[in-house]
Amino acid sequence: MKREEISDYLSTTLDDTRPWLPAGVRLHSGKVRDILDLGERLLIITTDRISAFDRVLSTIPCKGEVLNRLSTYWFDETKDIIANHVIQDWTPRSMLVQKGEVVPIEVVVRGYLTGSAWRDYTAGNAVSGIKLPEGMRMNQRFETPLLTPSTKEEQGSHDRPISSDEILRSGIIDRKVWERIQSAALALFKRGSDILEKRGLILVDTKYEFALRGGEVILVDEIHTPDSSRFWFADTYRSLFEAGEDQRKIDKEYLRGWLMERGFMGNGRPPVIPDEVRVETAWRYIQAFQLITGQKFESETSGAEAEREKVLSLLS
């Protein structure tokens, strides 16, 4: 897709599924995803909504399709490591999945000392119970990736870091289940890192979510997307690290920066996001898809109305 073609999709964004769902359909609506409960199955619809500073602010054309197709790509690339919840893609923005009992722990794997881990480190704190050696620098690579879990709190509350020892002492997860989750998370991170290395990218850190189905651990939610992961460009990592400068990255910081320039960081009334900013944000998501997968992105959706009809056909 060419940059100038994105404007054609501004009017086809998928925002809220609630107005057109039949009465009685059980729906959970998150910041970005709408989840329809179909009994033993779920339909996960990745809308074009975008959030920043914990506020849903607008829609970004093609964003839902980019994120859904990225997860589909990675679920397929990692299915030999651990089973996942995918039954089939249903529309470009949605997938039909198996229902499972979601494990109430978010598993973050970190390859580099950056973000919240760096902030904890400079404050003299352990990172999810892990005491790091002295003298490390911002954005330094760990000898081996760190697994840093956090709790999954109710919407509106902040997740909190938790150590592996705390998880086992609390009885949140059975020891064998937790060991399986840890080994799977590290193997997934290695697979992602190996694939992205061939594309000139570094998988810096990412989150994984797991569920239990029939006593077995399965991978759920999303995997290795710009919304769940941090990516850097490999060719400039060393020079920027040695200079102590910020890394070149793929993420949605463009929109956050635009908002911060206008004094918005989550409180008060957000500025209206003009179409040219929505298009630029969409272009960055599309570039991310192409860099991460090595594939050209061409939208497969024929609009929100066509997706609605396909979803309703499943419900009927």
C-alpha positions as CSV (number, residue, x, y, z in Angstrom):
1,M,0.0,0.0,0.0
2,K,1.3,3.5,-0.9
3,R,1.2,6.3,1.7
4,E,-1.2,8.4,-0.4
5,E,-3.7,5.5,-0.5
6,I,-4.2,5.5,3.2
7,S,-6.6,8.5,3.1
8,D,-9.0,6.4,1.1
9,Y,-9.5,4.2,4.3
10,L,-10.3,7.1,6.7
11,S,-14.0,6.5,6.3
12,T,-13.8,2.7,6.6
13,T,-12.4,2.5,10.1
14,L,-14.0,0.0,12.5
15,D,-14.6,1.7,15.9
16,D,-17.4,0.3,18.1
17,T,-19.2,-3.1,17.4
18,R,-21.8,-2.6,20.1
19,P,-24.4,-0.7,18.1
20,W,-24.9,-3.4,15.5
21,L,-24.6,-6.6,17.6
22,P,-27.8,-8.6,18.2
23,A,-29.3,-8.3,21.7
24,G,-27.9,-10.9,24.2
25,V,-24.5,-11.2,22.6
26,R,-21.9,-11.3,25.4
27,L,-19.3,-8.7,24.5
28,H,-16.2,-7.5,26.4
29,S,-14.9,-4.2,25.0
30,G,-11.3,-3.2,25.8
31,K,-9.3,-0.2,24.7
32,V,-8.6,-1.7,21.2
33,R,-10.2,-5.2,21.1
34,D,-13.9,-6.3,21.2
35,I,-14.3,-9.9,22.3
36,L,-17.5,-11.8,21.5
37,D,-18.2,-14.8,23.7
38,L,-19.5,-17.7,21.6
39,G,-19.5,-20.3,24.3
40,E,-16.5,-22.6,23.7
41,R,-15.1,-20.0,21.2
42,L,-14.3,-16.3,21.1
43,L,-14.3,-13.9,18.2
44,I,-11.6,-11.3,18.8
45,I,-12.1,-8.2,16.8
46,T,-9.1,-5.8,16.6
47,T,-10.7,-2.5,16.0
48,D,-9.0,0.6,14.6
49,R,-9.2,2.4,17.9
50,I,-6.0,3.8,19.3
51,S,-5.2,4.7,22.9
52,A,-2.5,6.8,24.4
53,F,-2.0,7.6,28.1
54,D,-4.7,5.1,28.9
55,R,-7.3,7.0,26.9
56,V,-9.0,5.9,23.7
57,L,-8.6,8.9,21.4
58,S,-9.4,8.2,17.8
59,T,-9.3,5.6,15.1
60,I,-6.3,4.9,12.8
61,P,-7.1,3.5,9.3
62,C,-5.9,-0.1,8.7
63,K,-4.5,-0.3,12.3
64,G,-6.8,-3.2,13.4
65,E,-5.9,-5.2,10.2
66,V,-2.2,-4.6,10.7
67,L,-2.3,-5.8,14.3
68,N,-4.5,-8.8,13.6
69,R,-2.4,-9.9,10.6
70,L,0.8,-9.4,12.5
71,S,-0.4,-11.7,15.3
72,T,-1.6,-14.3,12.7
73,Y,1.9,-14.2,11.2
74,W,3.6,-14.8,14.5
75,F,1.2,-17.4,15.8
76,D,2.0,-19.4,12.6
77,E,5.8,-18.9,13.0
78,T,5.7,-20.1,16.6
79,K,3.1,-22.9,16.7
80,D,5.8,-25.5,17.0
81,I,7.0,-24.0,20.3
82,I,3.6,-23.8,21.9
83,A,0.0,-24.3,20.8
84,N,-2.0,-21.1,20.5
85,H,-5.7,-20.2,20.6
86,V,-6.2,-19.5,16.9
87,I,-8.9,-21.5,15.1
88,Q,-9.0,-19.4,11.9
89,D,-8.9,-15.8,10.7
90,W,-12.4,-14.7,10.3
91,T,-12.0,-11.2,8.8
92,P,-8.9,-9.1,8.1
93,R,-9.5,-7.5,11.6
94,S,-10.7,-10.6,13.5
95,M,-9.9,-14.1,14.4
96,L,-11.9,-17.0,15.8
97,V,-10.1,-18.6,18.8
98,Q,-10.5,-21.3,21.4
99,K,-11.6,-20.1,24.9
100,G,-9.3,-20.8,27.8
101,E,-8.8,-19.9,31.4
102,V,-6.4,-16.9,31.1
103,V,-3.4,-17.0,33.4
104,P,-3.5,-13.8,35.6
105,I,0.1,-13.0,34.9
106,E,1.5,-10.9,32.1
107,V,4.9,-12.3,31.1
108,V,7.4,-9.6,29.9
109,V,10.7,-10.8,28.4
110,R,13.5,-8.2,28.2
111,G,16.6,-8.4,26.1
112,Y,17.9,-4.9,26.9
113,L,18.0,-2.6,29.9
114,T,15.5,0.1,28.9
115,G,12.1,1.5,29.7
116,S,10.6,0.7,33.1
117,A,13.5,-1.7,33.8
118,W,16.0,1.1,33.4
119,R,13.9,3.4,35.6
120,D,13.8,0.8,38.3
121,Y,17.5,0.1,38.0
122,T,18.5,3.8,38.3
123,A,16.3,4.1,41.4
124,G,18.2,1.2,42.9
125,N,15.3,-1.2,42.7
126,A,15.2,-4.9,41.6
127,V,13.4,-5.6,38.4
128,S,10.6,-8.1,39.2
129,G,12.7,-9.4,42.0
130,I,15.9,-9.7,39.9
131,K,18.9,-7.8,41.3
132,L,21.0,-6.6,38.4
133,P,24.8,-6.0,38.5
134,E,26.2,-2.5,39.1
135,G,27.5,-0.4,36.4
136,M,25.1,-1.2,33.6
137,R,24.2,1.4,31.0
138,M,20.9,2.5,29.5
139,N,20.0,0.2,26.5
140,Q,22.7,-2.3,27.4
141,R,22.0,-5.9,26.2
142,F,21.6,-8.5,28.9
143,E,23.8,-11.6,28.6
144,T,20.6,-13.7,28.8
145,P,17.1,-12.3,28.4
146,L,15.2,-11.5,31.7
147,L,11.7,-12.8,32.4
148,T,9.9,-10.1,34.4
149,P,6.3,-11.0,35.1
150,S,3.6,-8.6,36.3
151,T,0.1,-9.0,37.7
152,K,-3.0,-8.5,35.5
153,E,-5.2,-6.1,37.4
154,E,-8.7,-5.0,36.7
155,Q,-9.2,-2.3,34.1
156,G,-8.5,1.1,35.6
157,S,-5.8,-0.3,37.9
158,H,-2.1,-0.5,37.2
159,D,-0.4,-3.9,36.8
160,R,2.5,-4.4,39.3
161,P,5.8,-6.2,39.0
162,I,5.9,-9.6,40.7
163,S,8.8,-12.1,41.1
164,S,8.7,-15.8,40.2
165,D,9.1,-16.6,43.9
166,E,6.1,-14.5,44.8
167,I,4.0,-16.2,42.1
168,L,4.8,-19.6,43.5
169,R,4.4,-18.6,47.1
170,S,1.0,-17.0,46.4
171,G,-0.3,-20.1,44.6
172,I,-1.5,-18.0,41.7
173,I,-0.1,-20.6,39.3
174,D,0.9,-24.2,39.8
175,R,4.7,-24.7,39.7
176,K,4.6,-27.0,36.6
177,V,2.4,-24.5,34.8
178,W,4.7,-21.6,35.6
179,E,7.8,-23.6,34.5
180,R,6.1,-24.3,31.2
181,I,5.1,-20.7,30.8
182,Q,8.7,-19.5,31.5
183,S,10.3,-21.9,29.1
184,A,7.8,-21.1,26.4
185,A,8.2,-17.3,26.8
186,L,12.0,-17.5,26.5
187,A,11.7,-19.8,23.5
188,L,9.2,-17.4,21.8
189,F,11.5,-14.5,22.5
190,K,14.4,-16.3,20.9
191,R,12.4,-17.3,17.8
192,G,11.2,-13.7,17.4
193,S,14.7,-12.4,17.9
194,D,16.2,-14.8,15.3
195,I,13.6,-14.0,12.7
196,L,13.9,-10.2,13.2
197,E,17.7,-10.3,13.1
198,K,17.4,-11.4,9.5
199,R,15.2,-8.3,8.9
200,G,17.7,-5.9,10.5
201,L,15.7,-5.5,13.6
202,I,16.2,-6.1,17.3
203,L,13.4,-7.5,19.5
204,V,14.1,-5.4,22.6
205,D,11.3,-6.6,24.9
206,T,7.8,-7.9,24.6
207,K,4.8,-9.3,26.6
208,Y,3.1,-12.6,26.3
209,E,-0.2,-13.9,27.7
210,F,-1.1,-17.5,28.3
211,A,-4.2,-19.5,29.1
212,L,-5.0,-23.0,30.2
213,R,-7.2,-25.2,28.0
214,G,-7.8,-28.9,29.0
215,G,-4.9,-28.6,31.4
216,E,-2.5,-27.5,28.7
217,V,-0.8,-24.1,28.4
218,I,-1.6,-22.2,25.2
219,L,-0.5,-18.8,23.9
220,V,-3.2,-16.2,23.6
221,D,-3.9,-12.5,22.9
222,E,-1.3,-10.9,20.5
223,I,2.4,-11.5,19.9
224,H,5.3,-9.4,18.6
225,T,3.2,-6.4,17.5
226,P,4.1,-2.7,17.9
227,D,1.5,-2.5,20.6
228,S,3.0,-5.3,22.7
229,S,6.7,-5.0,21.8
230,R,9.7,-2.7,21.4
231,F,11.8,-2.9,18.2
232,W,15.1,-1.2,17.4
233,F,17.1,-1.0,14.2
234,A,20.1,-3.2,14.4
235,D,22.5,-1.3,12.1
236,T,22.7,1.7,14.4
237,Y,22.4,0.0,17.8
238,R,26.1,-0.1,18.6
239,S,27.0,3.5,17.6
240,L,24.0,5.0,19.4
241,F,24.5,2.9,22.5
242,E,28.2,3.9,22.7
243,A,27.2,7.6,22.3
244,G,24.5,7.3,25.0
245,E,21.8,8.3,22.5
246,D,18.2,7.1,22.0
247,Q,17.8,4.1,19.7
248,R,16.0,4.2,16.4
249,K,12.7,2.4,16.9
250,I,9.5,1.1,15.5
251,D,6.5,2.0,17.8
252,K,3.6,4.4,18.1
253,E,5.6,7.2,19.8
254,Y,4.8,9.5,17.0
255,L,1.2,10.0,18.2
256,R,2.2,10.2,21.8
257,G,4.8,12.9,20.9
258,W,2.2,14.9,18.9
259,L,-0.1,14.8,21.9
260,M,2.6,15.8,24.4
261,E,3.6,18.8,22.2
262,R,0.0,20.0,22.7
263,G,0.2,19.5,26.5
264,F,-1.9,16.3,26.7
265,M,-0.6,13.4,28.8
266,G,-3.8,11.8,29.8
267,N,-5.6,14.4,31.9
268,G,-8.2,16.9,30.7
269,R,-9.7,17.1,27.3
270,P,-7.5,15.6,24.5
271,P,-6.9,17.6,21.3
272,V,-8.8,16.6,18.2
273,I,-6.5,14.5,16.1
274,P,-6.5,15.8,12.5
275,D,-6.7,13.4,9.5
276,E,-3.1,14.1,8.5
277,V,-1.9,12.8,11.9
278,R,-4.1,9.8,11.7
279,V,-2.7,9.0,8.2
280,E,0.9,9.4,9.4
281,T,0.2,7.1,12.4
282,A,-1.3,4.5,10.0
283,W,1.7,4.7,7.7
284,R,4.0,3.9,10.6
285,Y,1.9,0.9,11.5
286,I,2.0,-0.3,7.9
287,Q,5.8,0.2,7.8
288,A,6.1,-1.8,11.0
289,F,4.2,-4.7,9.4
290,Q,6.4,-4.6,6.3
291,L,9.7,-4.4,8.3
292,I,8.7,-7.1,10.8
293,T,7.2,-9.7,8.3
294,G,9.2,-8.9,5.2
295,Q,5.9,-8.8,3.3
296,K,4.2,-6.0,1.4
297,F,1.0,-4.7,3.1
298,E,-2.1,-4.5,0.9
299,S,-5.3,-4.1,2.8
300,E,-7.6,-7.1,2.5
301,T,-10.7,-5.4,4.0
302,S,-13.6,-4.1,1.9
303,G,-14.8,-1.8,4.7
304,A,-16.5,-1.9,8.1
305,E,-19.8,-2.8,6.6
306,A,-18.4,-6.0,5.0
307,E,-16.7,-7.0,8.2
308,R,-20.0,-6.4,10.1
309,E,-21.9,-8.7,7.8
310,K,-19.2,-11.4,8.1
311,V,-19.4,-11.2,11.9
312,L,-23.1,-11.3,11.9
313,S,-23.0,-14.4,9.7
314,L,-21.0,-16.2,12.4
315,L,-23.5,-15.2,15.1
316,S,-26.4,-16.6,13.1
